[in-house]
Each structure stands twice: as C-alpha cells, then as structure tokens.
C-alpha cells in the first residue's frame, strides 16, 4: 500500500505472525509494510488514517469492526492467535515480543531445514505459530534426545509431526488450517 511503511516484518499491523508464514518463508511476501510485493491491505489503509500506528492495538478504535470474526477461519496462515498475539505484544512490549518471534522464526528455519520432507512446510509454519515457545522447545529437546536427526528424512519428518500434533492435542489444538466453507 502506497505510503505504508513499518520496521517490524515479523508481526503484522493486524497481528499475523508474518515471520512464521509460508508465503514469507518462501519469499513471496516481504511482510506487512515491507515494500515490493506487499499487497494492498484495508487495515494498512486504516492505519494511515489513524496516525500510521504500527500495531492495531495502538489505535484508539481497537478492536474495531475489522476484527469481528477475524479468527473464525484461516487463509494461508492461521488467524487463531491474531488478537492474542497483539495482546501479548502490548502486554510484554513489542521488543520482547519480537525476541520471542525471532526465536520462533529461527526454530521454524531449523524445522524446515532438518524435518521438511517436501510436504510439511505449511504444517510446520502452523505448528510454530500455534504452539508456545516452551512447548516447541520441549518437542525439539525430545526429538534430539531420541536421535530423530539420524533417521531418514521421511521418517524423521513423520516422527516430528507426530510429536507436534501430540503437543497441540494437549492444548486442544488441531494443527490444520480452518478454511471458510464454500458458498452455495
């Protein structure tokens, strides 16, 4: 969007974790306000009208009607944590939240490098987005202790996916994008 600029390319204006998004990981999107390739965004336009806030929680109108039902369905990235992640960034500060997101992004890079069998990129992005850092650290420690890295790629990918699903199930999460039903 013309005139919309930001410095944080990990957490978007509206609370999506751009650094954990399959589109950003693949190099198809620079992230919210990242310049070339950045798509037109109604929320970015809204930010410009409200003093160019960097995060929606900084707007006096937040949460506005744009957030009604925003977490009901997903696109190519999960929207389930959008409002919660904005709340966390506001509570602990954007710098501390950025540190958490950088650690998650680094974990994701490691997972994609060592455990992606060519069919797990979106799944791994979703898992890192939805699970908390302590859960992800525990899964990684367990995988390391069990020597998953020594397994053939297909086997280690499946074993790690199983561990991530088990961690998600403990919290009642399903590691699957929730697509909006087709209109009839």
LUMKEMAR-119284 format. One record per residue (C-alpha): residue number from 1; residue in three letters; x, y, z. Coordinates in Angstrom, 3 decimals, padded with zeros to 6 digits. Layout:
// LUMKEMAR-119284
<site NUM,'ALA',<X,Y,Z>>,
...
***
This chain:
// LUMKEMAR-119284
<site 1,'UNK',<000.000,000.000,000.000>>,
<site 2,'UNK',<001.453,003.328,-001.039>>,
<site 3,'UNK',<002.789,005.333,001.893>>,
<site 4,'UNK',<002.545,002.471,004.390>>,
<site 5,'UNK',<005.885,001.620,005.987>>,
<site 6,'UNK',<006.847,-000.452,009.015>>,
<site 7,'UNK',<010.031,-001.735,010.616>>,
<site 8,'UNK',<008.605,-004.953,012.101>>,
<site 9,'UNK',<008.279,-007.615,009.420>>,
<site 10,'UNK',<007.621,-010.472,011.872>>,
<site 11,'UNK',<004.358,-009.301,013.465>>,
<site 12,'UNK',<001.963,-007.550,011.135>>,
<site 13,'UNK',<-000.100,-004.492,011.907>>,
<site 14,'UNK',<-003.170,-006.700,012.431>>,
<site 15,'UNK',<-001.426,-009.408,014.483>>,
<site 16,'UNK',<-000.497,-012.047,011.912>>,
<site 17,'UNK',<002.883,-013.607,012.506>>,
<site 18,'UNK',<004.464,-012.816,009.158>>,
<site 19,'UNK',<007.774,-014.393,010.175>>,
<site 20,'UNK',<006.006,-017.750,010.546>>,
<site 21,'UNK',<004.004,-017.523,007.317>>,
<site 22,'UNK',<004.616,-019.914,004.421>>,
<site 23,'UNK',<004.338,-017.011,001.967>>,
<site 24,'UNK',<007.101,-015.037,003.698>>,
<site 25,'UNK',<009.266,-018.119,004.259>>,
<site 26,'UNK',<009.043,-018.847,000.506>>,
<site 27,'UNK',<009.973,-015.269,-000.356>>,
<site 28,'UNK',<006.595,-014.413,-001.928>>,
<site 29,'UNK',<005.752,-011.648,000.556>>,
<site 30,'UNK',<008.071,-009.233,002.362>>,
<site 31,'UNK',<005.715,-008.918,005.328>>,
<site 32,'UNK',<003.406,-006.154,006.418>>,
<site 33,'UNK',<004.644,-002.842,005.049>>,
<site 34,'UNK',<007.720,-004.472,003.537>>,
<site 35,'UNK',<007.668,-002.738,000.188>>,
<site 36,'UNK',<007.852,-004.596,-003.132>>,
<site 37,'UNK',<005.377,-007.467,-003.272>>,
<site 38,'UNK',<003.328,-006.040,-000.415>>,
<site 39,'UNK',<-000.342,-006.455,-001.170>>,
<site 40,'UNK',<-002.979,-003.791,-000.753>>,
<site 41,'UNK',<-004.434,-004.104,002.713>>,
<site 42,'UNK',<-007.544,-002.445,004.129>>,
<site 43,'UNK',<-006.043,-002.478,007.616>>,
<site 44,'UNK',<-002.896,-000.710,006.353>>,
<site 45,'UNK',<-005.143,001.960,004.847>>,
<site 46,'UNK',<-006.910,002.240,008.170>>,
<site 47,'UNK',<-003.555,002.677,009.921>>,
<site 48,'UNK',<-002.684,005.571,007.644>>,
<site 49,'UNK',<-005.997,007.230,008.540>>,
<site 50,'UNK',<-005.309,006.739,012.268>>,
<site 51,'UNK',<-001.854,008.275,012.544>>,
<site 52,'UNK',<000.171,005.422,010.996>>,
<site 53,'UNK',<000.025,003.192,014.059>>,
<site 54,'UNK',<002.470,000.283,013.846>>,
<site 55,'UNK',<000.096,-002.213,015.511>>,
<site 56,'UNK',<-003.673,-002.077,015.671>>,
<site 57,'UNK',<-003.639,-002.194,019.482>>,
<site 58,'UNK',<-002.105,001.293,019.375>>,
<site 59,'UNK',<-005.242,002.673,017.720>>,
<site 60,'UNK',<-007.881,004.275,019.925>>,
<site 61,'UNK',<-010.568,002.389,017.956>>,
<site 62,'UNK',<-009.055,-001.086,018.561>>,
<site 63,'UNK',<-010.641,-003.572,018.442>>,
<site 64,'UNK',<-012.846,-002.275,015.670>>,
<site 65,'UNK',<-015.336,-003.958,013.342>>,
<site 66,'UNK',<-012.443,-005.151,011.138>>,
<site 67,'UNK',<-011.734,-007.719,013.879>>,
<site 68,'UNK',<-015.265,-009.128,014.021>>,
<site 69,'UNK',<-014.922,-012.828,013.226>>,
<site 70,'UNK',<-011.312,-012.435,012.099>>,
<site 71,'UNK',<-010.223,-015.567,013.966>>,
<site 72,'UNK',<-013.012,-017.872,012.736>>,
<site 73,'UNK',<-011.231,-019.011,009.576>>,
<site 74,'UNK',<-007.691,-019.100,008.255>>,
<site 75,'UNK',<-006.104,-018.128,004.981>>,
<site 76,'UNK',<-002.623,-019.430,004.134>>,
<site 77,'UNK',<-001.650,-018.583,007.721>>,
<site 78,'UNK',<-003.531,-019.190,010.940>>,
<site 79,'UNK',<-005.653,-016.334,012.246>>,
<site 80,'UNK',<-006.388,-018.111,015.554>>,
<site 81,'UNK',<-003.753,-016.233,017.530>>,
<site 82,'UNK',<-004.073,-012.872,015.817>>,
<site 83,'UNK',<-005.793,-010.979,018.647>>,
<site 84,'UNK',<-003.957,-012.949,021.318>>,
<site 85,'UNK',<-000.590,-012.165,019.779>>,
<site 86,'UNK',<-001.446,-008.469,019.600>>,
<site 87,'UNK',<-002.480,-008.642,023.263>>,
<site 88,'UNK',<000.815,-010.347,024.174>>,
<site 89,'UNK',<002.862,-007.764,022.246>>,
<site 90,'UNK',<001.010,-004.996,024.058>>,
<site 91,'UNK',<001.468,-006.668,027.476>>,
<site 92,'UNK',<005.183,-007.515,027.293>>,
<site 93,'UNK',<006.185,-004.818,024.817>>,
<site 94,'UNK',<006.896,-005.122,021.138>>,
<site 95,'UNK',<010.639,-005.546,021.686>>,
<site 96,'UNK',<010.233,-008.565,023.993>>,
<site 97,'UNK',<007.533,-009.970,021.749>>,
<site 98,'UNK',<009.859,-009.513,018.773>>,
<site 99,'UNK',<012.517,-011.528,020.615>>,
<site 100,'UNK',<010.015,-014.380,021.045>>,
<site 101,'UNK',<009.064,-014.201,017.378>>,
<site 102,'UNK',<012.698,-014.206,016.262>>,
<site 103,'UNK',<013.270,-017.356,018.329>>,
<site 104,'UNK',<010.181,-018.952,016.786>>,
<site 105,'UNK',<011.314,-017.921,013.284>>,
<site 106,'UNK',<014.741,-019.466,013.930>>,
<site 107,'UNK',<013.091,-022.661,015.191>>,
<site 108,'UNK',<010.961,-022.712,012.047>>,
<site 109,'UNK',<014.039,-022.321,009.830>>,
<site 110,'UNK',<015.636,-025.269,011.639>>,
<site 111,'UNK',<012.498,-027.390,011.301>>,
<site 112,'UNK',<012.174,-026.608,007.607>>,
<site 113,'UNK',<015.841,-027.371,007.036>>,
<site 114,'UNK',<016.011,-030.615,009.029>>,
<site 115,'UNK',<012.479,-032.054,009.092>>,
<site 116,'UNK',<010.604,-030.921,005.976>>,
<site 117,'UNK',<010.118,-033.866,003.632>>,
<site 118,'UNK',<008.844,-031.513,000.935>>,
<site 119,'UNK',<005.233,-031.741,002.111>>,
<site 120,'UNK',<005.344,-030.231,005.606>>,
<site 121,'UNK',<006.120,-026.517,005.139>>,
<site 122,'UNK',<002.601,-025.251,005.866>>,
<site 123,'UNK',<002.177,-027.752,008.711>>,
<site 124,'UNK',<005.452,-026.680,010.339>>,
<site 125,'UNK',<004.585,-022.976,009.927>>,
<site 126,'UNK',<001.224,-023.622,011.553>>,
<site 127,'UNK',<002.720,-025.634,014.431>>,
<site 128,'UNK',<005.302,-022.959,015.238>>,
<site 129,'UNK',<002.621,-020.280,015.015>>,
<site 130,'UNK',<000.121,-022.001,017.327>>,
<site 131,'UNK',<002.337,-023.698,019.899>>,
<site 132,'UNK',<004.031,-021.749,022.664>>,
<site 133,'UNK',<007.825,-021.496,022.825>>,
<site 134,'UNK',<008.177,-023.820,025.856>>,
<site 135,'UNK',<006.156,-026.490,024.014>>,
<site 136,'UNK',<008.285,-026.121,020.891>>,
<site 137,'UNK',<011.489,-026.263,022.910>>,
<site 138,'UNK',<010.253,-029.431,024.637>>,
<site 139,'UNK',<009.408,-031.099,021.313>>,
<site 140,'UNK',<012.820,-030.185,019.920>>,
<site 141,'UNK',<014.598,-031.488,023.033>>,
<site 142,'UNK',<012.633,-034.725,022.828>>,
<site 143,'UNK',<013.442,-035.117,019.132>>,
<site 144,'UNK',<017.112,-034.523,019.865>>,
<site 145,'UNK',<017.154,-036.943,022.812>>,
<site 146,'UNK',<015.565,-039.637,020.645>>,
<site 147,'UNK',<018.052,-039.036,017.839>>,
<site 148,'UNK',<015.451,-038.244,015.199>>,
<site 149,'UNK',<018.129,-036.476,013.137>>,
<site 150,'UNK',<019.706,-039.866,012.376>>,
<site 151,'UNK',<016.521,-041.178,010.755>>,
<site 152,'UNK',<015.875,-040.939,007.018>>,
<site 153,'UNK',<014.168,-037.633,006.161>>,
<site 154,'UNK',<010.722,-039.132,005.548>>,
<site 155,'UNK',<010.793,-040.972,008.903>>,
<site 156,'UNK',<012.139,-038.059,010.947>>,
<site 157,'UNK',<009.586,-035.734,009.331>>,
<site 158,'UNK',<006.732,-038.064,010.272>>,
<site 159,'UNK',<008.083,-038.584,013.805>>,
<site 160,'UNK',<008.419,-034.856,014.446>>,
<site 161,'UNK',<004.949,-034.179,013.013>>,
<site 162,'UNK',<003.568,-036.758,015.443>>,
<site 163,'UNK',<005.280,-035.038,018.376>>,
<site 164,'UNK',<003.986,-031.631,017.314>>,
<site 165,'UNK',<000.443,-032.990,016.965>>,
<site 166,'UNK',<000.660,-034.558,020.434>>,
<site 167,'UNK',<001.805,-031.235,021.933>>,
<site 168,'UNK',<-001.067,-029.459,020.179>>,
<site 169,'UNK',<-003.630,-032.036,021.325>>,
<site 170,'UNK',<-002.636,-031.437,024.964>>,
<site 171,'UNK',<-003.925,-027.881,024.484>>,
<site 172,'UNK',<-006.939,-028.877,022.433>>,
<site 173,'UNK',<-005.446,-027.544,019.203>>,
<site 174,'UNK',<-005.662,-029.114,015.787>>,
<site 175,'UNK',<-002.730,-028.367,013.509>>,
<site 176,'UNK',<-004.830,-027.789,010.450>>,
<site 177,'UNK',<-005.916,-024.591,008.727>>,
<site 178,'UNK',<-009.639,-023.850,009.073>>,
<site 179,'UNK',<-010.905,-022.997,005.640>>,
<site 180,'UNK',<-014.069,-020.985,005.160>>,
<site 181,'UNK',<-016.888,-023.147,003.780>>,
<site 182,'UNK',<-017.615,-022.617,000.101>>,
<site 183,'UNK',<-020.703,-020.546,-000.653>>,
<site 184,'UNK',<-023.518,-022.342,-002.400>>,
***
